[in-house]
Amino acid sequence: MTQRGIGHFVSMRLFIAIDLPENIKAYLSELQQKLPQAQMSLARDFHLTLKFLGECDEDKMREVAQELDQIKIPPFKAKLGQIGTFGGFPPKVVWIRLDVPQFLFDTAREIEKKMLPLGFKEENRFVPHLTLCRVKSVPNPQKFLDALKLIKVSPMEFSVSQFHLIESHLSESGAVYKKIASCSD
């Protein structure tokens, strides 16, 4: 690990993702207000994660950025789909499906393959979605799920032309994100 300052090592939490336009982020924030009552943690920033890397030092971050620089992503359109959940019953995560072209799945697999020699675990479970919240507890899970089904999502479309290597700083008020590198066609 590389050192910054005296006496502590630099470690950063990294992931690879597509950022969203501000109008889409604003719309997702509006949708969060329509979620049924539950004890939950709302997402504060929205992005489409292609690969979560976890804790890395600065040397590893540079290696990741070099590998990502070799991956090209042509511009494409993505569209908001319907609400879904992860985590079984009761659900643990509420999300919006994202309709994307098939080549984005191939890009996610290419990223997986490029990260393997750098020591990152292969996951191969790319599901294009945008997290709205993490559910901590819900008094009536079936009523919660039924209420989710009533929320209509506008099929808003937006353009994508790049993805990013992003650093995540966890704080008491939530995660703060900083773009480290950007990759495009």
Disulfide bonds with the S-S distance in Angstrom:
none
